[in-house]
Amino acid sequence: MKESCDALIGQISNQRLNQNHWLKYNGEDTKNILISGIGGQGVLLAALCLGKAALAEGFSVRTAETHGMAQRGGSVSVHVRFGKNVKSPLIPPMSADVFLALEPAEAVRNFHFINSHTLVLINSRPYIPSTVTVGKKIKVDKDKCIGCGNCVQSCYVNYYFNFSKNSYILNLASTIKDSRHISEDNCTGCGVCLDSCPTDALELNSLYSYPEQEEIKKLFLNNSKSVIKDYSELAISAGNIKSTNIVMLGKLAEILEKNPNILPIRGETLFSVMKESVPRKNLEANIKAFCLGKA
């Protein structure tokens, strides 16, 4: 049975956000930046800019990348740590000084790295994964099902196994007549059988759901210094939605200029290394994106 997103968020929000336990692993001179998102959003580029900016300010820098699926749409996070003597590239739990989340669900996934003092910037525009949009299965209402077998005849997997003369079909959909059950291992969620049911006993349900935006906002606004905004909209205004990462760097630069105690990185340093790091063909759009984020 799938675990509800609301229950998951509620469970996470009850974690103790006490950073003192981790001080022995995380020297006070070490600053920790976590960047998360999905493949294709420019998480690695944002991390590169921040790492180079820290180097330009004279600090020792260590980074670590964590990938989900190595493709667009997979979960990606990068740890950037810098200071005088950084021993480990991985940020301990509840120890991030800054957290940039390019996708809201990925912010929830990495919630355990923040504490009440963490500056959190979250792009509120969701990227709904294919597991949510495609991952569906047929559910049978046992009270409505009359066992007519129409769904069995309409199931293309049923026909496939009939054509191949595979007796495994007996364990597929024909069991509906007796046990009102569809094998989740074999159902593809295509929905062809829905129109064949005379009593509307079949329903196409999603296996997964996406966290509610308000729950995500509540989670972070209650537990950190968070700025939640649709930075992708600003990137579109700059000419390319792929510049969302640069917009968020611009916002971070603005905050750091007003609050230099958060990170010892100057806004102009971050702007300079950004211009050196982005592809030449996209330089103008990224400069505009950075400035829109900083405005």
Order of alpha helices (4+ residues) and beta strands (2+ residues): alpha-beta-alpha-beta-beta-beta-alpha-beta-alpha-beta-alpha-alpha-alpha-beta-alpha-beta-alpha-alpha-alpha-alpha
